[in-house]
Amino acid sequence: MKTNIQKIGVLTSGGDAPGMNAAIRAAVRACVFYEKECTGIYRGFQGLVEGDFIPLGARSVKNMINRGGTFLKSARSNDFRTAEGRKKAYDHLKENEIDALIVIGGDGTFKGASLFHEEFNFPVVGIPGTIDNDIRGTDFTIGYDTALNTVVEAIDKIRDTANSHNRLFLVEVMGRVAGDIALNAGIGAGAEEILIPEEDLGKDRLVESLAKSSKSGKTSSIVVVSEGDQIGKNIFELAEYIEEHLKQYEVRVTVLGHIQRGGAPSCYDRVLASRLGVGAVEALLENKNNVMVGVKHKKIVVTPFKEAIAGSNEIDWDLLKVADIISI
């Protein structure tokens, strides 16, 4: 690999996702393998602005592959949103002789990284780390598989209570613009209805469907609701509407919230993160930058940042059909 890159910085930004530590670990060890130096940057872009750096070696990242969260921390950075802040970040990179940057995060992270590259022509490669799976250019993002398993496990436990008390549970999961978690976890947990941002089911159709389920002999139901669903102002208003129109049900609401982001990454996420961490280093050493590394059809691919953040992945409409068929 012909390159002038000798030292690579790595940071995590945005919401944490299980597998971020595994990606950092892989990137650091790939640097060691290719005889390059690696520097960790604490607190994302804010740490970049403040010069909060630490050298990382192969032993620095031991026992990290199984840890959730990110040991490099993550933080919002209003400073990096300004031209002055980004100039400070660039100056810190040059002062520390860092030649390229790996950023691990979601679309907001990639927007900042792309702008930074355009302003300073600084080599940057992104790794998609977000539980929402809402980045184009990759079949899966780091953390998504673990979040799915967390949600399914939670819904399985909720169903025990729903069955015991003849209740209807609305379970809100993360996904402001993408319904991947709700759709896949809903199918995996046997939900009666799944509400996602990509499809407007409507209150009346939802009530009609639940009433049909009740007439068919179901004494309890689970409805999985993506946080970005637009049926009501919020999930609690939706619960009130259902109670008004379906007197046979006691309706309860569970918002899973940040529990979905935590926990040890699944085997799939550990392997994905390892592949993408190595892939990011190799992309930089091959003089590819302003791109994201992802996995498509089991192969590592690179996608320009502007394409990756152009919009969410298309929802799998075949899965919606499956959900409708098996929920009768």
C-alpha positions as CSV (number, residue, x, y, z in Angstrom):
1,M,0.0,0.0,0.0
2,K,1.5,3.3,-1.1
3,T,0.7,6.1,1.3
4,N,2.2,9.0,3.2
5,I,0.0,8.2,6.2
6,Q,2.0,7.3,9.3
7,K,-0.4,8.2,12.2
8,I,-4.2,7.7,12.3
9,G,-6.6,9.3,14.8
10,V,-9.8,7.5,15.8
11,L,-12.9,8.9,17.6
12,T,-16.5,8.0,18.3
13,S,-19.3,10.5,18.0
14,G,-23.1,10.7,18.3
15,G,-25.1,8.1,20.2
16,D,-23.2,5.1,21.5
17,A,-23.8,1.7,20.0
18,P,-22.7,-1.8,21.1
19,G,-19.6,-2.7,19.1
20,M,-18.0,0.7,19.0
21,N,-15.2,-0.5,21.3
22,A,-14.7,-3.6,19.0
23,A,-14.3,-1.2,16.0
24,I,-11.8,1.0,17.9
25,R,-9.9,-2.2,18.9
26,A,-9.8,-3.4,15.3
27,A,-8.6,-0.1,13.9
28,V,-5.9,0.2,16.5
29,R,-4.6,-3.3,15.9
30,A,-4.8,-2.8,12.1
31,C,-2.6,0.2,12.5
32,V,-0.1,-1.9,14.5
33,F,-0.2,-4.6,11.8
34,Y,0.6,-2.1,9.1
35,E,3.2,-0.4,11.2
36,K,1.4,2.8,11.7
37,E,0.7,4.8,14.8
38,C,-2.8,5.3,16.3
39,T,-4.1,8.0,18.5
40,G,-7.4,7.9,20.4
41,I,-9.5,11.1,20.6
42,Y,-11.7,11.4,23.6
43,R,-15.3,12.9,23.5
44,G,-15.6,12.9,19.7
45,F,-15.3,16.2,17.8
46,Q,-15.2,18.1,21.1
47,G,-12.0,16.3,22.1
48,L,-10.7,17.0,18.6
49,V,-11.3,20.7,19.2
50,E,-9.7,20.6,22.6
51,G,-6.8,18.3,21.7
52,D,-7.8,15.6,24.1
53,F,-5.7,12.8,22.6
54,I,-4.1,9.6,23.9
55,P,-1.7,7.2,22.1
56,L,-3.2,3.7,21.5
57,G,-1.4,0.4,21.0
58,A,-2.4,-3.2,20.7
59,R,-2.4,-3.7,24.5
60,S,-4.3,-0.5,25.0
61,V,-7.4,-2.1,23.6
62,K,-7.3,-5.5,25.3
63,N,-10.6,-6.8,26.8
64,M,-12.5,-4.2,24.7
65,I,-14.2,-6.4,22.2
66,N,-17.0,-7.5,24.6
67,R,-17.7,-4.1,26.2
68,G,-20.7,-2.0,25.3
69,G,-20.5,1.8,24.9
70,T,-17.3,3.5,23.9
71,F,-14.3,3.9,26.1
72,L,-13.2,7.0,24.1
73,K,-16.5,8.6,25.1
74,S,-18.9,10.6,23.0
75,A,-20.2,14.2,23.3
76,R,-22.0,16.9,21.5
77,S,-19.8,19.6,20.1
78,N,-21.2,23.1,19.5
79,D,-17.6,24.3,19.0
80,F,-17.0,21.9,16.0
81,R,-20.1,23.4,14.3
82,T,-18.2,26.7,13.9
83,A,-15.4,27.4,11.4
84,E,-13.2,28.6,14.3
85,G,-13.7,25.3,16.2
86,R,-12.9,23.2,13.1
87,K,-9.7,25.2,12.6
88,K,-8.7,24.4,16.2
89,A,-9.4,20.7,15.5
90,Y,-7.3,20.8,12.4
91,D,-4.4,22.6,14.2
92,H,-4.4,20.0,17.0
93,L,-4.2,17.2,14.4
94,K,-1.3,18.8,12.7
95,E,0.5,19.6,16.0
96,N,0.2,15.9,16.9
97,E,1.4,14.8,13.4
98,I,-1.9,12.9,12.8
99,D,-2.3,12.3,9.1
100,A,-5.8,10.9,8.8
101,L,-8.9,10.3,10.8
102,I,-11.4,7.5,11.4
103,V,-14.8,8.6,12.8
104,I,-17.3,6.1,14.2
105,G,-20.9,7.2,14.4
106,G,-24.1,8.0,12.4
107,D,-25.2,10.5,9.9
108,G,-24.5,13.6,12.0
109,T,-21.0,12.3,12.6
110,F,-20.5,11.8,8.9
111,K,-21.8,15.3,8.0
112,G,-19.3,16.9,10.3
113,A,-16.5,14.7,9.0
114,S,-17.4,15.4,5.4
115,L,-17.4,19.2,6.0
116,F,-14.0,18.9,7.8
117,H,-12.6,17.1,4.8
118,E,-13.9,19.6,2.4
119,E,-12.5,22.6,4.4
120,F,-9.0,21.2,5.1
121,N,-8.6,18.4,2.5
122,F,-7.9,16.1,5.5
123,P,-8.2,12.3,4.9
124,V,-11.3,11.0,6.8
125,V,-13.0,7.6,6.7
126,G,-16.2,6.8,8.6
127,I,-17.5,3.6,10.2
128,P,-21.3,3.4,10.7
129,G,-22.0,2.9,14.4
130,T,-25.7,3.4,15.2
131,I,-28.4,1.1,16.4
132,D,-31.0,2.6,14.0
133,N,-29.5,1.0,10.9
134,D,-30.4,4.2,9.0
135,I,-27.2,4.7,6.9
136,R,-27.0,4.1,3.2
137,G,-24.1,2.1,1.8
138,T,-24.2,-0.7,4.3
139,D,-26.6,-3.5,4.9
140,F,-26.0,-3.2,8.7
141,T,-24.6,-0.7,11.1
142,I,-22.6,-1.5,14.2
143,G,-25.0,-2.0,17.2
144,Y,-28.1,-2.8,15.3
145,D,-28.1,-6.5,15.8
146,T,-27.4,-6.1,19.5
147,A,-30.3,-3.6,19.9
148,L,-32.6,-6.0,18.1
149,N,-31.8,-8.8,20.5
150,T,-32.3,-6.5,23.5
151,V,-35.7,-5.4,22.2
152,V,-36.9,-8.9,21.5
153,E,-35.8,-10.1,25.0
154,A,-37.7,-7.2,26.6
155,I,-40.8,-7.9,24.6
156,D,-40.7,-11.6,25.4
157,K,-40.8,-10.6,29.1
158,I,-43.6,-8.0,28.6
159,R,-45.7,-10.7,26.8
160,D,-45.7,-12.8,29.9
161,T,-47.4,-10.0,31.8
162,A,-49.7,-9.2,28.9
163,N,-50.9,-12.8,28.8
164,S,-51.4,-13.0,32.5
165,H,-53.6,-9.9,32.7
166,N,-55.3,-9.8,29.3
167,R,-53.6,-6.5,28.5
168,L,-52.5,-4.7,25.4
169,F,-49.0,-3.4,25.5
170,L,-47.6,-0.6,23.4
171,V,-43.8,-0.9,23.3
172,E,-41.9,2.0,22.0
173,V,-38.5,1.3,20.4
174,M,-35.9,3.7,18.9
175,G,-36.0,4.8,15.3
176,R,-36.9,8.4,14.6
177,V,-36.7,8.1,10.8
178,A,-36.2,4.4,10.2
179,G,-38.4,1.5,11.3
180,D,-35.9,-1.3,11.1
181,I,-35.7,-2.0,14.8
182,A,-39.5,-2.0,15.2
183,L,-40.1,-4.1,12.1
184,N,-37.6,-6.8,12.7
185,A,-38.0,-7.0,16.5
186,G,-41.8,-7.0,16.0
187,I,-41.6,-10.0,13.7
188,G,-39.1,-11.7,16.0
189,A,-41.2,-11.2,19.1
190,G,-44.5,-12.0,17.4
191,A,-46.1,-8.6,17.7
192,E,-49.7,-8.2,16.6
193,E,-49.0,-4.8,15.0
194,I,-45.9,-2.9,14.1
195,L,-46.0,0.9,13.6
196,I,-43.1,2.5,11.7
197,P,-42.3,6.0,10.2
198,E,-42.3,4.6,6.6
199,E,-45.9,3.5,6.8
200,D,-48.9,5.5,8.1
201,L,-51.2,2.8,9.4
202,G,-53.7,5.3,10.9
203,K,-55.5,5.1,14.2
204,D,-58.8,3.7,12.8
205,R,-57.1,1.0,10.9
206,L,-55.0,0.1,13.9
207,V,-58.1,-0.1,16.2
208,E,-59.9,-2.2,13.5
209,S,-57.0,-4.6,13.3
210,L,-56.8,-5.0,17.1
211,A,-60.5,-5.5,17.3
212,K,-60.3,-8.3,14.7
213,S,-57.5,-9.9,16.8
214,S,-59.7,-9.8,19.8
215,K,-62.6,-11.4,18.0
216,S,-60.3,-14.1,16.7
217,G,-59.7,-15.2,20.3
218,K,-56.6,-13.2,21.3
219,T,-56.8,-12.0,24.8
220,S,-53.7,-9.9,24.8
221,S,-51.7,-8.1,22.2
222,I,-48.3,-6.5,21.7
223,V,-47.9,-3.4,19.4
224,V,-44.4,-2.4,18.6
225,V,-44.1,1.4,17.9
226,S,-41.1,3.1,16.4
227,E,-40.5,6.4,18.1
228,G,-40.7,8.2,14.8
229,D,-44.2,6.8,14.0
230,Q,-46.7,9.6,13.2
231,I,-50.0,8.1,14.1
232,G,-50.4,10.2,17.3
233,K,-48.5,13.1,19.0
234,N,-46.9,10.4,21.2
235,I,-47.4,6.8,22.3
236,F,-49.3,7.8,25.4
237,E,-51.9,9.7,23.3
238,L,-52.2,6.6,21.1
239,A,-52.8,4.4,24.2
240,E,-55.6,6.7,25.3
241,Y,-57.2,6.5,21.9
242,I,-57.1,2.7,21.9
243,E,-58.6,2.5,25.4
244,E,-61.5,4.7,24.3
245,H,-62.3,2.5,21.3
246,L,-61.4,-1.0,22.6
247,K,-63.0,-1.3,26.1
248,Q,-62.0,-5.0,26.4
249,Y,-58.3,-4.1,26.7
250,E,-56.3,-2.6,29.5
251,V,-53.6,-0.7,27.7
252,R,-50.1,-0.3,29.1
253,V,-47.1,1.6,27.6
254,T,-43.5,0.6,27.9
255,V,-40.8,2.9,26.5
256,L,-37.6,0.9,26.2
257,G,-35.5,4.0,25.6
258,H,-31.7,3.9,26.1
259,I,-31.7,0.3,27.4
260,Q,-31.5,-0.5,23.6
261,R,-28.1,1.1,23.3
262,G,-26.4,-0.7,26.2
263,G,-25.0,-4.1,26.9
264,A,-22.3,-6.3,25.5
265,P,-22.4,-6.5,21.7
266,S,-23.6,-9.6,20.0
267,C,-21.2,-11.9,18.1
268,Y,-22.5,-10.5,14.8
269,D,-21.8,-6.9,15.9
270,R,-18.3,-7.9,17.2
271,V,-17.4,-9.4,13.9
272,L,-18.9,-6.6,11.8
273,A,-17.1,-4.0,13.9
274,S,-13.8,-5.9,13.5
275,R,-14.2,-6.1,9.8
276,L,-15.1,-2.4,9.5
277,G,-12.3,-1.3,11.8
278,V,-9.7,-3.1,9.7
279,G,-11.5,-1.9,6.5
280,A,-11.3,1.7,7.6
281,V,-7.5,1.6,8.1
282,E,-7.0,-0.2,4.8
283,A,-9.2,2.4,3.0
284,L,-7.0,5.2,4.3
285,L,-3.8,3.4,3.4
286,E,-5.2,3.0,-0.1
287,N,-5.7,6.8,-0.3
288,K,-9.5,6.5,-0.1
289,N,-11.1,9.3,2.0
290,N,-14.3,11.2,2.5
291,V,-16.0,7.8,2.4
292,M,-17.7,5.4,4.8
293,V,-16.8,1.7,4.9
294,G,-19.7,-0.6,5.1
295,V,-20.7,-4.2,4.2
296,K,-22.9,-5.1,1.2
297,H,-23.7,-8.7,0.4
298,K,-21.0,-9.7,3.0
299,K,-18.3,-7.7,1.2
300,I,-16.6,-4.6,2.5
301,V,-17.4,-1.6,0.3
302,V,-16.8,2.2,0.5
303,T,-19.5,4.8,-0.1
304,P,-18.9,8.6,-0.3
305,F,-20.2,10.4,2.8
306,K,-22.7,12.4,0.8
307,E,-24.3,9.2,-0.5
308,A,-24.3,7.6,2.9
309,I,-26.1,10.5,4.5
310,A,-28.5,11.1,1.6
311,G,-31.3,9.3,3.4
312,S,-32.2,6.1,5.3
313,N,-32.0,2.7,3.8
314,E,-35.3,1.6,2.1
315,I,-37.5,-0.4,4.4
316,D,-37.9,-4.0,3.4
317,W,-41.6,-4.1,2.3
318,D,-41.5,-7.9,2.0
319,L,-41.0,-8.0,5.7
320,L,-44.1,-5.8,6.2
321,K,-46.0,-8.4,4.2
322,V,-44.6,-11.2,6.3
323,A,-45.6,-9.3,9.5
324,D,-49.2,-8.9,8.3
325,I,-49.5,-12.6,7.3
326,I,-48.1,-14.1,10.5
327,S,-49.9,-11.8,13.0
328,I,-53.4,-13.1,12.2
